[in-house]
Every structure is written in structure tokens, then in C-alpha cells.
Amino acid sequence: MTPRRILVLDGHPDPDPARLIHALAEAYAEGAAAAGHAVTRLEAAKLALPPLRSTADWEAEPDAEVAAVQAAFQAAEHIVILYPLWLGDVPAALKALFEQVMRPGFAFPRGARGLNAGLLRGRSARVVVTMGMPAILYRVFFRAHSLRSLERNLLHFVGIRPVRWTLLGNVAGRDDATREGWLATMRRLGATAA
């Protein structure tokens, strides 16, 4: 396999190292690096990017921190986004990061209309979501509504496709063997850049 440039975006807003998302992100990055892929890691908890509050904010040139995150997205061939499901959606800190990064002129042309205007074409993604409910319930009953929105309304809109999912349900109170199995899966996905 040809080595790829991979961006691992840890979207958990809590920097506590005990969070499962952090371990999953680390396992994916370890697997990718061991297979010879170039890995860049970003953590939403360490970036503290505020949400945009006006059209002027949206259209303004990004500050240095946002520009650095944009450069990481630009350099990546494969983007891995990991986050816990909070109130049925991505955590607010991750949403704010997306607002800051996916601005006109970077993710799509200024004044763009239509569905094929994305400037991040040629990149693939894997989205890993942890949740307290059973994953099958989220997928079937709730129809993975927020994940589908992220995929369709953001990632596909800016040109990132294909997008693959990994849903991990009932994460609280799982035994060590289950968690180790999840980490092994992340290492495998990292090694294959999938």
C-alpha cells in the first residue's frame, strides 16, 4: 500500500486522557504510523476555537490558529474524525472547529452555488462515533441523523468522499476485552488508512 497523509481529528472537548475517544484516536494514529503513513493529530480540546457569530466572522480571514488547522486539512489525503455523540450530535467544540475551518475560500469557492463546488476533493474520511446507546438503535431508529448530516451537509459539500463510519455503542461500563477489541480495530483501520 502506498503511504498516505492522514489527519486524525480527536473531537472530544474534554482533555481528560481517560476518555475513550482519545485512546481510539491514539490507536488509529499508532496503526497508521506503524504502517508507514504520515500522521498529523489535532485535538479539539486543545484548540479552543470559538463559534462564529456573524457573517463578518464567517467571511473574515482566519487567524493563525485556524489557518494552521486548515493547512492540516489541506495536506491530508485521508481524514479521521472521532467524537462522542452529545445530545444526538457532534459536541459544540467540534462544531465550532468546523465552522472556523470550513470557510468560503478554503473549503468551497466564495459565492459558490451547487453541490460540486467543494475545494477539498480527492480526500476520503472515516468518522468514528461513540455513544451511550446501542449503535444499532442510533443507526436504525434514529437513522444516524446527525452523522448523516455531517457526511452530507459538510464533508460531501466540501468534496470529501467516500466517508465511512464506525459506530461504537454502549461504551460506558464496557469490559476491558471489548475496549481492547475496539482499539485493535482502530489500529487495523489506521494501518490500512481506511
N, CA, C and O of each residue as an XYZ file, in Angstrom:
776
protein
N       0.843     -1.179      0.000
C       0.000      0.000      0.000
C       0.893      1.249      0.000
O       1.890      1.322      0.719
N       0.513      2.210     -0.811
C       1.225      3.485     -0.862
C       0.939      4.277      0.407
O      -0.222      4.428      0.787
N       1.970      4.784      1.068
C       1.732      5.587      2.273
C       0.875      6.812      1.964
O       1.000      7.432      0.908
N       0.016      7.137      2.902
C      -0.872      8.283      2.742
C      -0.630      9.288      3.858
O      -0.071      8.954      4.903
N      -1.060     10.524      3.621
C      -1.025     11.576      4.641
C      -2.383     11.573      5.337
O      -3.414     11.806      4.706
N      -2.376     11.313      6.626
C      -3.608     11.137      7.398
C      -3.706     12.205      8.476
O      -2.749     12.457      9.208
N      -4.868     12.825      8.564
C      -5.185     13.744      9.653
C      -6.134     13.025     10.606
O      -7.203     12.576     10.193
N      -5.755     12.914     11.874
C      -6.604     12.331     12.907
C      -7.110     13.481     13.768
O      -6.338     14.117     14.485
N      -8.411     13.742     13.691
C      -9.047     14.824     14.424
C      -9.836     14.258     15.597
O     -10.911     13.687     15.417
N      -9.290     14.423     16.799
C      -9.918     13.977     18.034
C     -10.895     15.066     18.456
O     -10.479     16.134     18.906
N     -12.190     14.803     18.313
C     -13.210     15.819     18.547
C     -13.784     15.864     19.944
O     -14.779     16.555     20.167
N     -13.195     15.151     20.900
C     -13.728     15.193     22.264
C     -13.325     16.510     22.917
O     -12.140     16.843     22.922
N     -14.274     17.273     23.472
C     -13.934     18.564     24.069
C     -13.266     18.468     25.439
O     -12.720     19.461     25.922
N     -13.297     17.308     26.070
C     -12.709     17.129     27.393
C     -11.281     16.593     27.231
O     -11.098     15.516     26.664
N     -10.265     17.321     27.718
C      -8.889     16.858     27.548
C      -8.490     15.701     28.471
O      -7.368     15.204     28.372
N      -9.373     15.269     29.356
C      -9.054     14.171     30.276
C      -8.579     12.952     29.476
O      -9.318     12.439     28.636
N      -7.345     12.487     29.733
C      -6.812     11.369     28.953
C      -7.570     10.056     29.138
O      -7.352      9.112     28.379
N      -8.449      9.978     30.126
C      -9.212      8.751     30.357
C     -10.358      8.571     29.353
O     -10.977      7.508     29.314
N     -10.643      9.580     28.553
C     -11.756      9.488     27.595
C     -11.444      8.463     26.496
O     -10.341      8.440     25.950
N     -12.419      7.632     26.187
C     -12.248      6.580     25.186
C     -11.863      7.153     23.823
O     -11.029      6.571     23.129
N     -12.443      8.263     23.433
C     -12.133      8.862     22.125
C     -10.632      9.107     21.989
O     -10.063      8.861     20.925
N      -9.984      9.588     23.049
C      -8.548      9.853     22.989
C      -7.773      8.563     22.727
O      -6.837      8.549     21.928
N      -8.163      7.485     23.398
C      -7.495      6.194     23.197
C      -7.724      5.664     21.784
O      -6.813      5.106     21.171
N      -8.939      5.841     21.269
C      -9.233      5.397     19.904
C      -8.411      6.182     18.881
O      -7.873      5.604     17.936
N      -8.316      7.502     19.072
C      -7.520      8.339     18.169
C      -6.053      7.924     18.213
O      -5.396      7.826     17.177
N      -5.548      7.683     19.419
C      -4.155      7.255     19.579
C      -3.921      5.908     18.889
O      -2.906      5.726     18.216
N      -4.849      4.970     19.052
C      -4.695      3.648     18.432
C      -4.697      3.757     16.907
O      -3.888      3.112     16.240
N      -5.598      4.567     16.353
C      -5.628      4.746     14.899
C      -4.294      5.324     14.430
O      -3.703      4.830     13.470
N      -3.822      6.374     15.111
C      -2.562      7.023     14.732
C      -1.389      6.052     14.848
O      -0.513      6.043     13.983
N      -1.358      5.236     15.900
C      -0.291      4.241     16.064
C      -0.284      3.251     14.913
O       0.766      2.961     14.340
N      -1.462      2.732     14.575
C      -1.558      1.762     13.481
C      -1.115      2.361     12.156
O      -0.425      1.713     11.369
N      -1.521      3.610     11.916
C      -1.158      4.287     10.668
C       0.345      4.536     10.599
O       0.977      4.265      9.578
N       0.915      5.051     11.687
C       2.356      5.348     11.707
C       3.176      4.075     11.553
O       4.182      4.068     10.842
N       2.754      2.992     12.215
C       3.479      1.727     12.121
C       3.465      1.178     10.690
O       4.383      0.462     10.290
N       2.434      1.510      9.931
C       2.332      1.050      8.540
C       3.020      2.001      7.563
O       3.001      1.763      6.356
N       3.628      3.079      8.072
C       4.375      3.992      7.216
C       3.620      5.206      6.722
O       4.143      5.969      5.910
N       2.396      5.400      7.198
C       1.633      6.583      6.814
C       2.130      7.796      7.611
O       2.603      7.651      8.739
N       2.024      8.971      7.031
C       2.367     10.215      7.728
C       1.123     10.682      8.477
O       0.074     10.879      7.863
N       1.222     10.861      9.773
C       0.059     11.166     10.612
C       0.215     12.536     11.269
O       1.250     12.852     11.856
N      -0.840     13.338     11.153
C      -0.964     14.599     11.879
C      -2.155     14.455     12.804
O      -3.210     13.964     12.401
N      -1.983     14.887     14.058
C      -3.076     14.787     15.019
C      -3.494     16.168     15.483
O      -2.658     17.038     15.728
N      -4.801     16.356     15.601
C      -5.378     17.580     16.167
C      -6.381     17.172     17.234
O      -7.078     16.168     17.090
N      -6.450     17.956     18.308
C      -7.402     17.693     19.380
C      -8.255     18.928     19.602
O      -7.738     19.997     19.925
N      -9.555     18.783     19.430
C     -10.485     19.903     19.623
C     -10.336     20.505     21.017
O     -10.461     21.720     21.177
N     -10.073     19.681     22.024
C      -9.959     20.161     23.401
C      -8.784     21.115     23.589
O      -8.800     21.944     24.499
N      -7.778     21.006     22.747
C      -6.591     21.859     22.884
C      -6.637     23.089     21.979
O      -5.773     23.960     22.082
N      -7.620     23.170     21.107
C      -7.674     24.279     20.157
C      -8.509     25.453     20.647
O      -8.147     26.602     20.395
N      -9.593     25.205     21.324
C     -10.447     26.267     21.887
C     -10.845     27.302     20.842
O     -10.664     28.501     21.051
N     -11.380     26.845     19.727
C     -11.850     27.755     18.683
C     -13.297     28.139     18.965
O     -14.144     27.258     19.112
N     -13.601     29.433     19.043
C     -14.970     29.854     19.361
C     -15.890     29.703     18.147
O     -15.424     29.714     17.008
N     -17.186     29.562     18.391
C     -18.124     29.529     17.263
C     -18.158     30.887     16.567
O     -17.892     31.922     17.180
N     -18.483     30.863     15.302
C     -18.635     32.118     14.562
C     -19.982     32.731     14.929
O     -20.962     32.012     15.123
N     -20.030     34.061     15.026
C     -21.246     34.717     15.490
C     -21.873     35.666     14.481
O     -22.955     36.197     14.730
N     -21.215     35.890     13.347
C     -21.768     36.836     12.382
C     -21.265     36.499     10.978
O     -20.317     35.733     10.808
N     -21.915     37.082      9.992
C     -21.471     36.925      8.616
C     -20.070     37.499      8.448
O     -19.251     36.949      7.711
N     -19.801     38.595      9.126
C     -18.463     39.198      9.055
C     -17.409     38.223      9.581
O     -16.331     38.114      8.997
N     -17.706     37.510     10.678
C     -16.780     36.495     11.193
C     -16.570     35.390     10.166
O     -15.442     34.956      9.929
N     -17.645     34.946      9.570
C     -17.628     33.855      8.580
C     -16.764     34.219      7.374
O     -16.025     33.384      6.852
N     -16.864     35.467      6.943
C     -16.156     35.886      5.734
C     -14.759     36.450      6.002
O     -14.007     36.697      5.059
N     -14.403     36.657      7.262
C     -13.091     37.222      7.617
C     -11.971     36.223      7.343
O     -12.194     35.014      7.284
N     -10.782     36.748      7.180
C      -9.617     35.879      7.052
C      -9.403     35.159      8.373
O      -9.548     35.772      9.431
N      -9.067     33.891      8.342
C      -8.864     33.153      9.589
C      -7.602     33.608     10.314
O      -6.642     34.071      9.697
N      -7.627     33.465     11.638
C      -6.429     33.786     12.410
C      -5.394     32.670     12.224
O      -5.659     31.685     11.534
N      -4.224     32.825     12.837
C      -3.112     31.883     12.637
C      -3.464     30.469     13.092
O      -3.079     29.499     12.441
N      -4.197     30.341     14.212
C      -4.550     29.005     14.703
C      -5.478     28.295     13.725
O      -5.285     27.116     13.427
N      -6.477     29.003     13.229
C      -7.398     28.411     12.254
C      -6.654     28.084     10.961
O      -6.874     27.024     10.376
N      -5.786     28.973     10.513
C      -5.012     28.728      9.288
C      -4.148     27.474      9.427
O      -3.974     26.735      8.458
N      -3.610     27.229     10.609
C      -2.806     26.024     10.830
C      -3.668     24.764     10.728
O      -3.231     23.755     10.173
N      -4.885     24.821     11.260
C      -5.799     23.678     11.147
C      -6.197     23.487      9.685
O      -6.257     22.354      9.205
N      -6.468     24.573      8.978
C      -6.787     24.474      7.555
C      -5.632     23.825      6.793
O      -5.860     22.998      5.909
N      -4.401     24.192      7.128
C      -3.237     23.607      6.457
C      -3.177     22.097      6.691
O      -2.794     21.345      5.795
N      -3.553     21.654      7.894
C      -3.573     20.218      8.183
C      -4.631     19.511      7.334
O      -4.386     18.418      6.823
N      -5.801     20.127      7.184
C      -6.845     19.555      6.320
C      -6.369     19.530      4.873
O      -6.565     18.543      4.164
N      -5.750     20.611      4.442
C      -5.289     20.727      3.054
C      -4.243     19.668      2.736
O      -4.249     19.110      1.638
N      -3.352     19.383      3.666
C      -2.267     18.430      3.437
C      -2.741     16.975      3.460
O      -2.100     16.105      2.871
N      -3.847     16.714      4.130
C      -4.307     15.340      4.327
C      -4.907     14.735      3.063
O      -5.543     15.418      2.260
N      -4.685     13.443      2.915
C      -5.362     12.664      1.874
C      -6.535     11.884      2.473
O      -7.496     11.556      1.778
N      -6.440     11.595      3.766
C      -7.481     10.856      4.478
C      -7.670     11.528      5.828
O      -6.696     11.821      6.521
N      -8.924     11.771      6.203
C      -9.247     12.486      7.441
C     -10.076     11.572      8.332
O     -11.092     11.023      7.906
N      -9.630     11.416      9.569
C     -10.329     10.592     10.548
C     -10.877     11.529     11.616
O     -10.124     12.262     12.256
N     -12.186     11.498     11.800
C     -12.855     12.374     12.767
C     -13.480     11.476     13.834
O     -14.315     10.627     13.524
N     -13.079     11.664     15.073
C     -13.596     10.858     16.179
C     -14.272     11.778     17.183
O     -13.722     12.822     17.535
N     -15.459     11.402     17.648
C     -16.152     12.216     18.649
C     -17.210     11.400     19.378
O     -17.696     10.396     18.857
N     -17.570     11.841     20.602
C     -18.680     11.222     21.312
C     -19.988     11.882     20.872
O     -20.029     13.085     20.613
N     -21.027     11.102     20.792
C     -22.346     11.653     20.471
C     -22.852     12.405     21.701
O     -23.004     11.815     22.770
N     -23.112     13.709     21.553
C     -23.595     14.542     22.649
C     -24.930     15.140     22.237
O     -25.015     15.845     21.232
N     -25.962     14.861     23.004
C     -27.317     15.345     22.698
C     -27.673     15.049     21.249
O     -28.301     15.862     20.571
N     -27.266     13.879     20.788
C     -27.614     13.432     19.444
C     -26.796     14.050     18.333
O     -27.159     13.909     17.165
N     -25.696     14.736     18.650
C     -24.943     15.448     17.617
C     -23.457     15.503     17.979
O     -23.027     14.915     18.972
N     -22.685     16.215     17.163
C     -21.278     16.429     17.481
C     -21.201     17.407     18.652
O     -22.080     18.259     18.792
N     -20.176     17.307     19.494
C     -20.013     18.289     20.569
C     -19.830     19.694     19.995
O     -19.318     19.863     18.888
N     -20.253     20.689     20.756
C     -20.199     22.079     20.291
C     -18.786     22.516     19.931
O     -18.606     23.283     18.985
N     -17.785     22.050     20.659
C     -16.393     22.437     20.367
C     -15.970     21.952     18.983
O     -15.255     22.656     18.270
N     -16.408     20.760     18.604
C     -16.074     20.235     17.279
C     -16.848     20.991     16.200
O     -16.308     21.278     15.132
N     -18.091     21.308     16.473
C     -18.893     22.097     15.531
C     -18.249     23.467     15.309
O     -18.184     23.945     14.176
N     -17.774     24.097     16.381
C     -17.108     25.393     16.254
C     -15.836     25.266     15.420
O     -15.530     26.146     14.616
N     -15.100     24.182     15.608
C     -13.900     23.947     14.806
C     -14.267     23.872     13.329
O     -13.614     24.493     12.491
N     -15.307     23.117     13.012
C     -15.740     23.013     11.610
C     -16.161     24.380     11.059
O     -15.830     24.723      9.924
N     -16.892     25.159     11.866
C     -17.298     26.499     11.420
C     -16.083     27.355     11.088
O     -16.058     28.040     10.065
N     -15.086     27.313     11.948
C     -13.896     28.127     11.748
C     -13.094     27.673     10.525
O     -12.609     28.502      9.755
N     -12.959     26.377     10.353
C     -12.082     25.833      9.314
C     -12.736     25.834      7.935
O     -12.090     26.195      6.951
N     -13.981     25.446      7.846
C     -14.639     25.245      6.548
C     -15.253     26.531      6.008
O     -16.444     26.580      5.701
N     -14.446     27.549      5.899
C     -14.893     28.863      5.444
C     -14.875     28.957      3.924
O     -14.204     28.180      3.245
N     -15.634     29.934      3.400
C     -15.565     30.184      1.958
C     -14.149     30.614      1.587
O     -13.490     31.343      2.329
N     -13.705     30.158      0.446
C     -12.352     30.453      0.000
C     -11.380     29.360      0.388
O     -10.302     29.253     -0.198
N     -11.745     28.539      1.373
C     -10.914     27.394      1.738
C     -11.600     26.082      1.380
O     -11.051     25.278      0.627
N     -12.793     25.861      1.915
C     -13.496     24.597      1.714
C     -14.366     24.599      0.460
O     -14.658     23.544     -0.104
N     -14.768     25.772      0.036
C     -15.556     25.934     -1.191
C     -15.323     27.354     -1.687
O     -14.978     28.235     -0.899
N     -15.508     27.588     -2.989
C     -15.241     28.936     -3.510
C     -16.202     29.969     -2.933
O     -17.358     29.660     -2.643
N     -15.722     31.182     -2.772
C     -16.606     32.272     -2.340
C     -17.712     32.436     -3.385
O     -17.445     32.430     -4.586
N     -18.939     32.581     -2.923
C     -20.076     32.734     -3.818
C     -20.500     31.452     -4.506
O     -21.283     31.490     -5.455
N     -19.993     30.307     -4.041
C     -20.300     29.024     -4.690
C     -21.768     28.676     -4.570
O     -22.407     28.936     -3.551
N     -22.280     28.094     -5.615
C     -23.640     27.568     -5.622
C     -23.557     26.159     -6.203
O     -22.730     25.885     -7.072
N     -24.409     25.282     -5.723
C     -24.408     23.930     -6.252
C     -23.688     22.959     -5.343
O     -23.098     23.343     -4.333
N     -23.747     21.695     -5.721
C     -23.260     20.627     -4.858
C     -21.854     20.151     -5.188
O     -21.296     19.360     -4.427
N     -21.265     20.591     -6.272
C     -19.954     20.083     -6.657
C     -18.880     21.150     -6.597
O     -17.937     21.133     -7.389
N     -19.016     22.066     -5.674
C     -18.084     23.187     -5.601
C     -16.978     22.976     -4.582
O     -16.112     23.839     -4.436
N     -16.979     21.854     -3.873
C     -16.028     21.637     -2.789
C     -14.577     21.691     -3.220
O     -14.204     21.127     -4.249
N     -13.761     22.370     -2.431
C     -12.343     22.519     -2.735
C     -11.482     21.459     -2.046
O     -10.261     21.465     -2.203
N     -12.094     20.557     -1.290
C     -11.335     19.503     -0.618
C     -11.539     18.145     -1.288
O     -11.420     17.101     -0.647
N     -11.844     18.171     -2.570
C     -11.996     16.924     -3.328
C     -10.691     16.126     -3.298
O      -9.609     16.682     -3.109
N     -10.817     14.825     -3.488
C      -9.652     13.958     -3.513
C      -9.265     13.417     -2.145
O      -8.258     12.722     -2.013
N     -10.061     13.733     -1.125
C      -9.806     13.242      0.222
C     -10.925     12.288      0.631
O     -12.079     12.461      0.241
N     -10.569     11.293      1.411
C     -11.557     10.377      1.977
C     -11.634     10.632      3.482
O     -10.815     11.361      4.042
N     -12.633     10.019      4.126
C     -12.788     10.214      5.567
C     -13.327      8.961      6.233
O     -14.012      8.144      5.619
N     -12.997      8.841      7.493
C     -13.579      7.849      8.396
C     -14.095      8.643      9.583
O     -13.359      9.455     10.144
N     -15.346      8.426      9.980
C     -15.933      9.085     11.145
C     -16.210      8.003     12.184
O     -16.909      7.028     11.911
N     -15.653      8.191     13.375
C     -15.816      7.243     14.479
C     -16.625      7.945     15.564
O     -16.235      9.002     16.060
N     -17.762      7.341     15.927
C     -18.658      7.954     16.913
C     -18.888      6.974     18.052
O     -19.245      5.817     17.830
N     -18.678      7.452     19.280
C     -19.017      6.653     20.462
C     -20.318      7.184     21.044
O     -20.661      8.352     20.864
N     -21.037      6.313     21.744
C     -22.333      6.723     22.297
C     -22.732      5.833     23.461
O     -22.229      4.720     23.613
N     -23.629      6.333     24.266
C     -24.144      5.575     25.397
C     -25.219      4.576     25.008
O     -25.406      3.572     25.695
N     -25.914      4.830     23.936
C     -26.986      3.930     23.493
C     -26.410      2.827     22.603
O     -25.264      2.931     22.165
N     -27.170      1.792     22.333
C     -26.707      0.789     21.385
C     -26.542      1.410     19.991
O     -27.396      2.176     19.547
N     -25.464      1.084     19.320
C     -25.198      1.647     17.990
C     -26.310      1.299     17.003
O     -26.646      2.110     16.140
N     -26.875      0.116     17.120
C     -27.947     -0.284     16.203
C     -29.181      0.596     16.396
O     -29.890      0.878     15.430
N     -29.445      1.031     17.619
C     -30.565      1.928     17.885
C     -30.334      3.273     17.202
O     -31.237      3.827     16.576
N     -29.117      3.787     17.331
C     -28.777      5.063     16.681
C     -28.889      4.935     15.163
O     -29.410      5.831     14.498
N     -28.403      3.828     14.621
C     -28.398      3.641     13.169
C     -29.814      3.418     12.617
O     -30.182      4.009     11.602
N     -30.603      2.572     13.278
C     -31.908      2.185     12.725
C     -33.028      3.116     13.194
O     -33.735      3.691     12.366
N     -33.199      3.272     14.506
C     -34.310      4.074     14.999
C     -34.095      5.562     14.741
O     -34.999      6.244     14.257
N     -32.909      6.067     15.059
C     -32.613      7.485     14.862
C     -32.034      7.767     13.476
O     -31.802      8.920     13.111
N     -31.806      6.708     12.719
C     -31.297      6.793     11.335
C     -29.975      7.552     11.243
O     -29.675      8.171     10.223
N     -29.199      7.499     12.308
C     -27.878      8.157     12.350
C     -27.972      9.576     11.808
O     -27.119     10.028     11.044
N     -29.037     10.272     12.225
C     -29.373     11.572     11.646
C     -28.236     12.589     11.706
O     -27.953     13.243     10.702
N     -27.582     12.736     12.847
C     -26.530     13.755     12.930
C     -25.285     13.351     12.159
O     -24.607     14.203     11.586
N     -24.982     12.072     12.140
C     -23.838     11.602     11.362
C     -24.106     11.764      9.867
O     -23.220     12.164      9.111
N     -25.317     11.454      9.452
C     -25.670     11.654      8.034
C     -25.617     13.138      7.662
O     -25.218     13.491      6.552
N     -26.019     13.995      8.587
C     -25.937     15.434      8.343
C     -24.481     15.872      8.186
O     -24.157     16.627      7.269
N     -23.607     15.406      9.069
C     -22.181     15.724      8.967
C     -21.623     15.249      7.626
O     -20.881     15.967      6.956
N     -21.992     14.042      7.254
C     -21.499     13.471      5.997
C     -21.998     14.265      4.784
O     -21.212     14.672      3.928
N     -23.309     14.475      4.729
C     -23.915     15.115      3.559
C     -23.702     16.622      3.525
O     -23.297     17.172      2.501
N     -23.975     17.289      4.643
C     -24.015     18.752      4.650
C     -22.665     19.411      4.874
O     -22.524     20.615      4.657
N     -21.682     18.654      5.298
C     -20.350     19.235      5.461
C     -19.331     18.488      4.604
O     -18.784     19.056      3.658
N     -19.076     17.233      4.923
C     -17.982     16.521      4.249
C     -18.211     16.391      2.750
O     -17.324     16.724      1.964
N     -19.372     15.918      2.340
C     -19.644     15.819      0.897
C     -19.689     17.205      0.252
O     -19.207     17.386     -0.866
N     -20.260     18.169      0.942
C     -20.373     19.515      0.386
C     -19.008     20.104      0.047
O     -18.857     20.787     -0.966
N     -18.011     19.839      0.899
C     -16.678     20.385      0.633
C     -15.838     19.453     -0.237
O     -14.682     19.755     -0.532
N     -16.411     18.327     -0.647
C     -15.746     17.447     -1.606
C     -15.120     16.199     -1.027
O     -14.500     15.431     -1.763
N     -15.261     15.966      0.279
C     -14.636     14.796      0.908
C     -15.546     13.588      0.730
O     -16.671     13.553      1.227
N     -15.028     12.605      0.010
C     -15.732     11.341     -0.195
C     -14.795     10.316     -0.780
O     -13.896     10.678     -1.538
N     -14.967      9.074     -0.465
C     -16.031      8.486      0.343
C     -15.836      8.770      1.833
O     -14.744      9.101      2.296
N     -16.945      8.625      2.559
C     -16.944      8.764      4.011
C     -17.441      7.435      4.574
O     -18.529      6.967      4.236
N     -16.627      6.843      5.431
C     -17.008      5.584      6.082
C     -17.229      5.843      7.562
O     -16.660      6.776      8.129
N     -18.066      5.005      8.193
C     -18.421      5.194      9.594
C     -17.977      4.011     10.432
O     -17.892      2.881      9.953
N     -17.696      4.297     11.694
C     -17.558      3.280     12.728
C     -18.359      3.780     13.917
O     -18.063      4.840     14.467
N     -19.376      3.018     14.317
C     -20.231      3.384     15.444
C     -19.978      2.425     16.594
O     -20.077      1.209     16.432
N     -19.650      2.980     17.766
C     -19.397      2.170     18.954
C     -20.422      2.542     20.016
O     -20.399      3.648     20.557
N     -21.319      1.610     20.306
C     -22.405      1.879     21.244
C     -22.198      1.266     22.607
O     -21.344      0.401     22.802
N     -23.009      1.739     23.559
C     -22.966      1.256     24.941
C     -21.549      1.301     25.507
O     -21.094      0.337     26.123
N     -20.856      2.415     25.301
C     -19.440      2.461     25.681
C     -19.209      2.516     27.187
O     -18.184      2.029     27.665
N     -20.134      3.095     27.942
C     -19.942      3.188     29.398
C     -20.038      1.802     30.016
O     -20.961      1.037     29.733
N     -19.072      1.499     30.859
C     -19.124      0.235     31.584
C     -18.725     -0.990     30.790
O     -18.882     -2.109     31.278
N     -18.219     -0.819     29.591
C     -17.775     -1.990     28.820
C     -16.541     -2.603     29.467
O     -15.749     -1.903     30.098
N     -16.383     -3.900     29.308
C     -15.230     -4.566     29.913
C     -13.955     -4.281     29.117
O     -14.002     -3.795     27.987
N     -12.824     -4.594     29.734
C     -11.528     -4.320     29.128
C     -11.352     -5.049     27.796
O     -10.744     -4.513     26.870
N     -11.880     -6.261     27.700
C     -11.722     -7.035     26.462
C     -12.428     -6.348     25.291
O     -11.901     -6.319     24.179
N     -13.607     -5.800     25.537
C     -14.333     -5.083     24.478
C     -13.571     -3.847     24.050
O     -13.413     -3.587     22.857
N     -13.095     -3.081     25.029
C     -12.323     -1.877     24.710
C     -11.050     -2.224     23.946
O     -10.696     -1.539     22.986
N     -10.372     -3.268     24.359
C      -9.153     -3.694     23.649
C      -9.488     -4.097     22.211
O      -8.705     -3.850     21.294
N     -10.651     -4.718     22.021
C     -11.086     -5.068     20.666
C     -11.310     -3.828     19.817
O     -10.942     -3.801     18.643
N     -11.917     -2.795     20.411
C     -12.123     -1.540     19.677
C     -10.791     -0.895     19.311
O     -10.624     -0.406     18.194
N      -9.837     -0.892     20.251
C      -8.527     -0.305     19.977
C      -7.795     -1.086     18.883
O      -7.126     -0.494     18.036
N      -7.921     -2.399     18.900
C      -7.301     -3.232     17.856
C      -7.921     -2.917     16.487
O      -7.219     -2.864     15.477
N      -9.229     -2.710     16.468
C      -9.900     -2.330     15.216
C      -9.362     -1.004     14.706
O      -9.104     -0.862     13.511
N      -9.190     -0.034     15.590
C      -8.654      1.270     15.178
C      -7.243      1.124     14.636
O      -6.906      1.751     13.632
N      -6.402      0.305     15.282
C      -5.034      0.099     14.768
C      -5.066     -0.517     13.371
O      -4.287     -0.137     12.498
N      -5.973     -1.468     13.170
C      -6.112     -2.105     11.851
C      -6.561     -1.096     10.802
O      -6.013     -1.055      9.701
N      -7.563     -0.278     11.145
C      -8.039      0.743     10.206
C      -6.936      1.746      9.905
O      -6.787      2.180      8.763
N      -6.164      2.118     10.920
C      -5.054      3.036     10.716
C      -4.006      2.453      9.782
O      -3.495      3.149      8.905
N      -3.686      1.187      9.967
C      -2.663      0.548      9.131
C      -3.062      0.547      7.661
O      -2.211      0.667      6.780
N      -4.356      0.413      7.399
C      -4.834      0.369      6.010
C      -5.331      1.726      5.513
O      -5.782      1.853      4.374
N      -5.245      2.738      6.377
C      -5.730      4.090      6.043
C      -7.175      4.052      5.584
O      -7.561      4.714      4.621
N      -7.964      3.260      6.296
C      -9.382      3.121      5.936
C     -10.254      3.835      6.947
O     -11.479      3.832      6.817
